[in-house]
Each structure stands twice: as C-alpha cells, then as structure tokens.
Amino acid sequence: MNREDAITVDLTAVILRVKESEPQVMTVQSPLSLPSGAFSPGKHRTLELGLRSWVQEQTGQKLDYVEQLYTYGNWNRNSVSRHGSRNVTVGYYALIPYVKTDKNLPGRWVNLYSFFPWEDFRCGVPRIVTDVIKPNILNWVSEGLDEAERELRLERVRVNFGDFETWDMSKVLFRYEVLYEAGLVQESHRDWDDWAKSAGYILPITCKKIEDKEYRKLSQAFGVSMEGDHRRILASTTARVRGKIPYRPIVFKLLPKEFTLLKIQRVYESLTGVLMHKQNFRRYIKQGKFVIETGNEDSSGPGRPAATYSFRSGVEAERINIGLNLPFKGK
C-alpha cells in the first residue's frame, strides 16, 4: 500500500453533563481537545471498547451509554494528512448526570458555551451576534465574486442565522461552518497558515480578509479554539442533541435518579440555550407522562421543599415520538 493510500482511525468522545445551569464538556489539555486515541485492531475488540479505554485513560471517566455520532475524514482536518496518510475519526457522544469528581483526575470540564458563545440566548440575544457576527457575516456575503455567489451566501445566512435575533437552535454545526468559511474562528486562520499558505491546499475559506492582522485578532472573540477539527465535532454533537430534544427524552440521561421539575427545566434550557415558560413547561412534562412522583422532597434550595420525580422508564417503549414541543419563554 502506498503511503498516500494509508488510513489511520481515531476514536473521539464528546461527553456532556449539566452542572446546575451550566452545560459542560469533558476535555483534555495540551492542546485543548476532546478525549481521543487511535483504534488498535489488535488491542481493541470493537471501536466502542477502544473508545471507552481511551476515555478512561485520558480523563478517568467511566462511560455508561454512548452513541455513535459521525465519521470525519476531511483531508485537511489535522496534521496527519500532511504526511501522506488520511486520518479518519469515528465520533461518539455520551450524556451523563452531574456528580462531584476527583479534582486530581486528568480530564477537565469546560463550559460548552465557551466554545460557542453565540449559541446561548438565555440572557437575551448575545452581543457577539448583533455587534460582531451580523456585520461581519453580511460583509462576507457582499464579498462574493458575482451576484449568484452573493445570493447563495445570503441564503445560507438566512437559513442558519435567521434574523440574528431568533434562529433554528439545531443548526449549530452549519452556523459554525459558515463562521469558519468567513474566517471568523481561530481555526480558520490556523488552517490557512498550516495548509493554504505552507502546503498550497485549497480550503473551504472564502474570506478576502483572511490574512488581515486585525481580522485575525477579531476571531479570538469567537470562543475557545480546539485541536484539529474537534470544535467542529463538538458543534456536530451539540446540533445532534438539540435536534433530538423535541422527539426523544434524552435529557433524562443528564439527570440523577430523583430530580425536581425545576431541575429538568434548567437542563433543557442549558442545552437549547433558550429560556422556557415555567408553568407551560411543567404542564408539558406532566401531560406527557414522562415522570412519576417519588413521594420525596428536595429541601436543598431556597423556599419550600420541592417534590421530586423520576423518569418513567416505560415511556420509550410506548411511543416512537416522545419528545417535547418545547414551550420557550415568550411563546
């Protein structure tokens, strides 16, 4: 086999939890990345077992349920491909409940929205959307070579960014890809330097200002960068989770066995990045028969003790579509 035909396979995990109202992702340091490692056919009986082994070794975290996300194989996704072989990553994601962990463990939990600050609307429209993304994305649209290209770019912006005040919460990956193409994330500039300038490769970056120093500096406002294409993998996972929320009760995987209705609401809000109408949300949860009362109370918060509930496990076997038509605040 020629070196240029060689393929290496990595296994990468996106592990999400919610601490109070903060969605967090497990990372490893130096450089900042998702837990990952090479698949070894002689050592790992299956891809999933290989993934679990790497996650436990790198983070100290044991995983319960994991789901395969996607396979990533773009030629410019990391430095391995520059040496003649193609690197393919099989991505997985896991949702786990919050528990206090040993601070000495090697993994580090990081706020999900530190990577995507434009995706959190719980305190209103983020200023980065109105003050930074909107003018720069519209300028990128105007840079199109002809009217047809400008129309195509504008349509992508309309579909993925809406009116810059409301948008489809599940299009996280597509928004990130537009920002990457427009040179508005640090990975755009890193890849431009590593691939386009030094190696002569053509990249999906169409911004005319990509080599402008001030424009490069601007990209630092667009969240924390990650190794390789790991932020893109994280965007894929966030999109998948948000997309599943309306029709699958996946958020219960992030909750302890007993929880309050307020806790459920906080988890939903943290993942969607949008506040919900309290009374309507509780009505949806109860009418959907997702939970049953435990007869216990939680007195850890301020005010009166709150009744606790548990997930009604049989609900998934009863119906195919068992998510929620989420009652966002203001609707």
Residue pairs with C-beta under 8 A, 6 or more apart in sequence:
3 83
3 84
3 85
4 84
4 85
6 84
6 85
6 86
7 85
7 86
7 87
7 88
8 38
8 80
8 85
8 86
8 87
8 88
9 38
9 39
9 87
9 88
9 89
9 90
10 36
10 37
10 38
10 39
10 87
10 88
10 89
10 90
11 36
11 37
11 38
11 39
11 47
11 50
11 51
11 54
11 89
11 90
11 92
12 34
12 35
12 36
12 51
12 89
12 90
12 91
12 92
12 230
12 233
13 26
13 34
13 35
13 36
13 51
13 54
13 55
13 63
13 66
13 91
13 92
13 93
13 94
14 25
14 34
14 69
14 91
14 92
14 93
14 94
14 233
14 234
14 237
15 25
15 26
15 35
15 55
15 59
15 61
15 63
15 93
15 94
15 96
16 23
16 24
16 25
16 26
16 93
16 94
16 95
16 96
16 112
16 237
16 241
16 254
17 23
17 24
17 26
17 95
17 96
17 97
17 98
17 109
17 254
18 24
18 98
18 254
18 266
18 267
18 270
18 271
19 98
19 109
20 98
20 266
21 122
21 266
21 269
21 270
22 111
22 112
22 270
23 111
23 112
23 113
23 270
23 271
24 109
24 110
24 111
24 112
25 34
25 109
25 110
25 112
25 115
25 234
26 34
26 35
26 59
26 61
26 107
26 108
26 109
27 33
27 34
27 35
27 107
27 108
27 109
27 110
27 226
28 34
28 35
28 58
28 59
28 106
28 107
28 108
29 108
31 226
31 227
32 110
32 224
32 225
32 226
32 227
33 226
33 227
33 228
33 230
34 226
34 230
34 233
34 234
35 54
35 55
35 58
35 59
35 61
35 107
36 54
36 58
36 89
36 230
37 50
37 53
37 54
37 57
37 58
39 47
39 50
39 90
40 50
43 50
44 50
44 53
47 90
48 66
48 68
48 92
51 63
51 66
51 90
51 92
52 62
52 63
52 66
55 61
55 63
56 62
56 63
58 106
58 107
59 105
59 106
59 107
60 101
60 102
60 105
60 106
60 107
61 96
61 101
61 105
61 107
63 94
63 96
64 94
64 96
65 94
65 95
65 253
66 92
66 93
66 94
67 92
67 93
67 94
68 90
68 91
68 92
69 91
69 92
69 93
69 233
69 236
69 237
69 240
70 91
70 233
70 236
71 88
71 89
71 90
71 91
72 88
72 89
72 91
72 229
72 232
72 233
73 86
73 87
73 88
73 89
74 229
75 81
75 86
75 201
76 191
76 195
76 201
76 203
77 87
77 89
77 228
77 229
78 87
78 227
78 228
78 229
79 194
79 228
80 86
80 87
81 87
82 194
82 195
82 199
89 233
91 233
91 236
91 237
93 237
93 240
93 241
95 241
95 250
95 251
95 253
95 254
96 253
96 254
97 253
97 254
97 255
97 256
98 254
98 256
101 109
110 224
112 234
112 238
113 119
113 120
113 273
114 223
114 224
115 223
115 224
115 226
115 231
115 234
116 172
116 176
116 223
116 234
116 235
116 238
117 126
117 128
117 222
117 223
118 126
118 128
118 129
118 133
118 175
118 222
118 223
119 169
119 172
119 175
119 238
119 273
120 126
120 273
121 273
121 274
121 275
122 269
122 270
122 273
122 274
122 275
125 164
125 165
128 221
128 222
129 164
129 165
130 164
130 165
132 218
132 221
132 222
133 161
133 164
133 179
133 184
134 161
134 164
136 182
136 184
136 218
137 157
137 161
137 178
137 179
137 182
137 184
138 157
140 153
140 181
140 182
140 183
140 206
140 207
141 150
141 153
141 154
141 157
142 150
143 206
143 207
143 208
144 150
144 151
144 152
144 153
156 174
156 178
157 178
159 168
159 171
159 174
160 167
160 168
160 171
160 174
160 175
160 178
161 167
161 175
161 178
162 168
167 175
169 242
169 272
169 273
169 274
170 239
170 242
170 243
171 239
172 235
172 236
172 238
172 239
172 242
173 232
173 235
173 236
173 238
173 239
174 239
175 235
176 185
176 231
176 232
176 235
177 204
177 232
177 235
179 185
179 188
179 222
180 187
180 188
180 204
180 205
180 232
181 188
181 204
181 205
181 206
181 207
182 188
182 206
182 207
183 189
183 192
183 205
183 207
183 209
183 210
183 215
183 219
184 207
184 218
184 219
184 222
185 219
185 222
185 223
185 225
185 231
186 219
186 220
186 222
186 225
187 225
187 226
187 229
187 231
187 232
188 205
188 207
188 210
188 219
189 210
189 216
189 219
190 225
191 203
191 205
192 203
192 205
192 210
192 211
195 201
195 203
196 202
196 203
196 205
207 215
209 215
223 231
225 231
226 234
241 250
241 271
242 271
242 272
244 250
244 323
245 251
245 268
245 271
245 272
245 323
245 324
245 326
246 323
246 324
246 325
246 326
247 321
247 322
247 323
248 322
248 323
249 290
249 311
249 315
249 316
249 322
249 323
249 324
251 264
251 267
251 268
251 271
252 264
252 290
252 311
254 267
254 271
255 263
255 264
255 267
255 311
257 310
258 294
258 296
258 298
258 308
258 309
258 310
259 308
259 309
259 310
260 298
260 301
260 306
260 307
260 308
260 309
261 281
261 282
261 285
261 291
261 306
261 307
261 309
262 301
262 306
264 281
264 285
264 291
264 309
265 276
265 278
265 281
265 282
268 276
268 281
268 324
268 326
269 275
269 276
272 326
272 328
274 328
274 329
275 328
275 329
276 326
276 327
276 328
276 329
277 327
277 328
277 329
277 330
277 331
280 327
280 331
281 326
281 327
283 327
284 324
284 325
284 326
284 327
285 291
285 324
288 315
288 322
288 324
289 312
289 315
290 311
290 312
290 315
290 322
291 309
291 310
291 311
291 312
292 309
292 310
292 312
293 307
293 308
293 309
294 307
294 308
294 309
294 310
296 307
296 308
297 305
297 306
297 307
297 308
298 305
298 306
298 307
298 308
299 305
299 306
315 322
316 322
